[in-house]
Amino acid sequence: MTPAARLSAAIELIDTIEKDRVPAAKALKEWGTAHRFAGSGDRAAIAGLVWDVLRRYASSAFLMDADTARARLIGMLRLERNMDAATMGALFDGSRFAPAPLTEAEQAALTSRSLKDAPAAIVGDYPDWLDPYFAKVFGEDRAAEAAAMASRAPLDLRVNTLKSNRDKVLRGLAHLHAEPTPWSANGLRIELSADARNPGLQAEEDFIKGAVEVQDEGSQLAASFTAAKPGEQVIDLCAGAGGKTLALAAMMQGKGRLIATDNDKRQLAPIHERLSRAGVHNADVRTPKGEADPLADISGTADLVVIDAPCTGTGTWRRNPDAKWRMRPGALEIRLRDQAEVLERAVPLVKAGGRIAYITCSVLAEENGEQVRAFTARHPEFAVVPPEQTASVLWDKAEDFAKAALQSDEGWLMTPRRTGTDGFFVSVLKKT
């Protein structure tokens, strides 16, 4: 496909996503199935265009002063790809499979309009109803913080220290241009261009042998801050597909007892194969069966309960840019109830001197510090471990991390703008 034809396809897809309210990933998959002639490079380039439009969904429409799929694509090309009107004009030439030529109004918008006086929600590309929530956390920096959350995310990997070490995996993935991550001692990062194909990590020998897993650096740090130790009894209460379970297992060096469970047994399905590939032998996966409590035999014996809490996912917008436009106010209320419930489930599991690690991939105060304060008010036997103490696991990088991340009395907030990670909140609470 020609570059111009790819633009036409992207406009068609954006229009479908808008009108039919279809998740972007589903729309892209269905388009690829219906257009077999498109090669893998074409599909990757078109997907890159669509995802970038969703990242700049509000600002691109504002720039073009038009609310259409075509306008959003043109605005994105200017804002995200730094393409000027002349360059676009060569692509929008009206030839076969190419978009129609730029109109006078479109050319005028490209040369005369900017985001200089746009509201924060436009500059930051987030739903207007979330502005008070972002203002509470970031104040005048909210547009810049949200704009960073609208940027493209790299591919972050975690080296599995049960199987290998970072230097060895770096050599094995040198052809993918992997580099060490800034904070995590076991992290690797692969930067991806807008239209880059998936590097096919699943076909790499290091992945097949379990030496490396896909995991954002922020998620790696969240696991590190739990300070799971060899010989402890650790419960991963919201294990899902097992990303943090695997990280905890490596921290425990295969010693102790690691129990993984989740209320949604469908989420747990991939964990068995992942644990096997990673060489984890001390994990007990407990899948819910009916109404029975899979942790009924455990009471007051856990050294650590990790809660990767259900949340709005605002911190993962770099990877799921369409999710923010589908988010509704009611979703926050539901998640707040879910978080309070799972925190209550953790309480009877923890022994005296044990701890709860509360983690979200959200940047909203309601899900983070406010949820922790409400919990400690209900349970004064739990006290927040000082954030600077949890960050000490970073050793020589702890001081720089403290300057970069947002610290509160309740814990750490990482953001793409500040730490180069997804948005993660971590609070560790100790039972006194």
N, C-alpha and C positions, 0 to 999 in steps of 0.2 A: 504494500500500500504506500502511496505517496504521503509525505507529511501533511498535505492539504486534505487528503482523504481521511487521514486519522483525525483531523480536526472536525470534519463532518460527522464522523462516527461518534466522537466525544459529545458533540452537541445533541445528537440523537439520543445517546444514553442519558445525559443529564436531563433532557426533557422527559424521558421515561421515568427516571427516578423521582422527578418532581410531581408528574401527573398521576402516576400509579402508586406513589409512596412506597416504592420497592427499596429494600436495603441495597446499597451500592454493590456489595460483593455478589449478591444474587443477580442483579442486573448485568454485571460484567460477565458472569459465568454463562448466563443465558444468551448474551450477545455472541460470545465466543462459540457456543454450540451452534448457533444459527448462521454463523459466518465462518465456515470451515476454511475458506480461502485465506483468512488472516493468519499470518505466521505468529510464532511466539514473540518475535520482536515487535510486531504490530500490536498484539494484545497488551504487551507490557507498556508500550508507549501510550496507547489509548487509556489504559488503566491509570497511568501517571497523570494524564490530563484530567481525567474525571476526579481522581482523589484531590488534585490540586485545586480544582474548582470548588469542591466541597470544603476544603480548608479556607478558601477565600470567598466563600459563598456570599457573605454580606458586603464585604468591602468591594468586591468586583462589581456587584450590582450598583452600589453607591457611586463608584467611579464612573460607570457608564450611564448612570441615571436611567436605568431600565431594568425591569425585572423579568428577564427571559434567559433561557439556557444559552442562547448565542451571546447575549450581553455579558453573562457571567464568564463564559469562556474567554471572550476578548479582554475583559477586565483582569482576569487571572493572568493571561499572557503578559499583560503590562506589569502587574504588581508582583507576580511570583517568578516569571521567567524573564523579566526586564526586557521585553520585546517592544520595540517602538512601532509607530504607525506604518512607517515605510516597510519594515520587515514583514509586518502582518499583511500589508497590502499585497505583497508578492504571493502570499498563501491564500488569502481571501480574494481569488481572482475570478471566480465564477466558472472556471473550466470544469470539465467532467469530473465528478466526485468531490470537487472543491466547494467550500462555502461561497455564498454570494459575496460580491465585492463590498468593502466597507462603505457605509453610507456617509453622507456629509456629517450627520449628527454623531456617528460613531467616531469619525476622524476628529471632530471638534472635541469630543469628550476625552479622547486619548491625549490631546495636546493641551487642553485647558483645565481639566478637572484634576483634583488630588484629594487625599484624605486629610489634609491639613486641619480642617475645622470639623471633621466628622466626629460623632459621639464615640465614646470608648467602646461600646458594643460593636460598632462598625469597624473601627481600627483593629480591635482584638478579635473580630469574627466570632462572636458568640451571641446566643439569643438574648434579646433585650431584657427579658424578664429576669435574667440571671445577674444583671448589672448590680443590684444592691448586695447580692451575695459576694460578688467579686470585689466590690468596694470595701466590704467588711474585712476581707483578708488582705488585699493588696493596696487599697487606697488609690492614690493617684497613679500608681504603677500598674493598675489593672489592665490597661490597654496593652502595655508592653509585655506583661506576663502572659496574657491571653494570646497575643500575636505569636509568642514563642511556642505556645501550645498548639498553634495552627501550622507550625513548621513541619517539615518531613522528619520522621524519626530514622535513626540509623538502625542497623541490625546488631543488637547486642547479644553476646554469648557468655555463658559461664562455663569455665573449665571445671570438670568434675575431678576433684583431687583424690577421689577413691581410685581413679583410673590413670591419671596423668598429671601434668603440671603445665603452667601457662607457657613457659618457654618452649616446651616440646610441641604444644598445640599451635603456637605461633608459627613454628617452622612448617608444620603440616598444612596450615591454612595461608601460607605466604602468598599463594597464587590468587587468593581472594582479597589481598591487601588488608588483612586483619591487623589491628593495632591494639595495644593495651588500653583499657578504659582508665579514666582519670582517677577514680576513687577505689573501685573494687580490686582487691589483690588478685582475684581470679577471673576478672572480666576481660572480654575482647570486644572490639567494635569494628564493624564493617560499614563504611559510609556508602550510601546508595544514591545515585543520581535520580532525577525525576522519572526518567523512562527506563531505568535499569531493570533487567530481568531478575527474577528470583535467583540468587546464587546457587540454588539447589543443594543446600546444606545437608539435606537428608541422604544425599548420595555420597557424601564425604566419608572417608574411612574413619576419621575421628568421631564423627557423629554415630556411625553405625556401631562402633565399638564402645560407645557410651562415654567418650572422653570429653564431650562438649554438649551443652544444651542451649537452646534459645531462651534468653531471659534478660529483660531490661536491667540496666545497671542499678536503677532505683530499687527494683525488686530484690536484687542481690544484696544491696545495702540493708534493706528492711530485714532480710533474713539474718544478716550479720549482727544487726543491733539486738536481736533476741538473745545473743550470747549463748546459744545452745552448746552444751559441752558433752564430751564423751562420758558415757555412764549414766546420763540423766534419763528420766522418763519424760518424754516430750509428746504432746498431743497436738496434731495439726487439725484444728476443729473445722476449718473450711478449706479442705485440701484441694478441691476441684480436680484439675488435671494433674496436679502434683508438682508444679514448678518450684514452690517454696519447700515442699516436702523433700525434694531431691537436694536442695541446698542445705537443709537442716541435716539430712543424712550425712552429707560430706563433712559438715562441721562436727558431727558426732563421731566421725571416723569409724563408723560401723559398730560403735560400742554403746550399749544402753538400749533403751526401748523407745521406738518411734511408732506412734499410732496415728494413722491418717483416716479421717472420715469426712463426710459432707452430707448435709441434709438431702442434696440432690444426687441420687446415685448415678444419674446419667453423666453428670460432670466428672464422676470418679472413673468412668470407663477406661480412659487412656492410661491411668496411673500404673496399672499392673505391668504393662509392657515397658513403660519408662523406667520403673524401678528395676526391672530385670536387666534392661540394657545398661543401666548405670552401675550395676553391681552392688545394689543395696540389699543387704540380707537381714537387717534388724528392724524392718518396717512391717507393721501389722495393719493391713487395710481393712477397715470395718465398714462394709456397705450396709446401709439401712435396709431393714426387712420389715415392711408393714409399719405398725405403730411402735414396735419395740425399740428401746433406746440402745444403740450399739455400744454405748459406754456405761451401761448400767452396773458393771462390775468394778468400776473405778470411782473411788471416793477419797478425796483428800490426799492423793499420792503423787500427783504430777508435779515435777520440778518446773515445767514450763508448758503453758497452753498458748499456742499461736492462733490468733484470729485474723485471717485474711478476709476482713469483713465484706459482706455484700454492700455495694455502694453505687453511687451514680456513675462512677467511672470518668469523672471530669478530668482526672489526671492522665487519662490514656487517649485524649482526643487526637494526639499526633498520629496514633495508629488507627483510630476509628473516627475519622473526621465527620462522617455522616451521623454518628450517634448523637452529637450535640444538637443537631437540628431536629432530631426525633424525640429529644428529651422534653418531658412535660413536668410542670410543677408538682403534680401528684406523685411523681416517681421519688422525689426527695422524701416525702412523708412516709412512703412505704419503706424506703431503705432505712430511715431513722428507727422505725419500729423493729426491722430485722436486726439491726446492729445492737439495739438494747437487748433483744431476746438472746442473741448468741453470746453476748457478754454475761448475761445471767446464767446461761448454760455452763460457762467456764468456771464460775465461782466455786461450786462444790467439788470440782476436780482438783483444785490447787491445794497443795499442802502448805503448812506454815513455812514461811521463808521462800516459797515458790513464787512464780511470776506469770503474769499474762502479758503477751505482746499483742497489742491492738494495732492493726495495719489497715489502711485504706488506700485505694488508688484514686482518691478524691482530693481536691484542694478546698472544698467548702468547709467553713468553720463548724457548721452544724453537725457534720459527720465526723469531725476530728476533735478539736479541743473541747467543744461544747459537749460532745458525747462522752468524753472522758471525765469531764467535770461532773456531769450528771451521774455517772457510774460511781465515782468516788464519794459523792454525796450520799448515794444509796448504800455504799459499802465502805465505811470509814476504815475497815481493816486492810484496805488496799491503799498504797501510796505510790505516786508517780516516781519512778527512778529518774533522777536528774538527767536531762538530755545529754549534757556534756559527758556524763558517765557512760551512757550507751554508745556515744560516738567514739569512745576511747579505743574501741576495737579497730579503728582506722589507723592507730598508732601515729606515725609521723604526718599523716594527712588529716588528723582530727582537727587541728587548729584551722587549716584552710577550709575544711568542710564547714566548720562552725561559722566562718565568715560568709560562706556562700549560701548555705541553706537558711530557711526561716526557723528560728528557735522560739518556742513558747514555753510556758510553765508545764505544758502537757507533753511536749515532744517536738519532733522534727518534721518540717514540711519541705520536701524537695520539689523543685519545679524545673521544666526544661530551660527556662531563662537563667535560673540561679545555679543549678547543678548539672545541667545537660542530660538529665534523666527524665523519665516520665514523672508525673506528679504523684508523689507518695507521702503519706503521713504515717509516722511511727511513734507509738507511745508504749513504754514498758511500765507495768504496774506490779509492785511487789506486795505480797501478802505478809503483813507484819505480825 
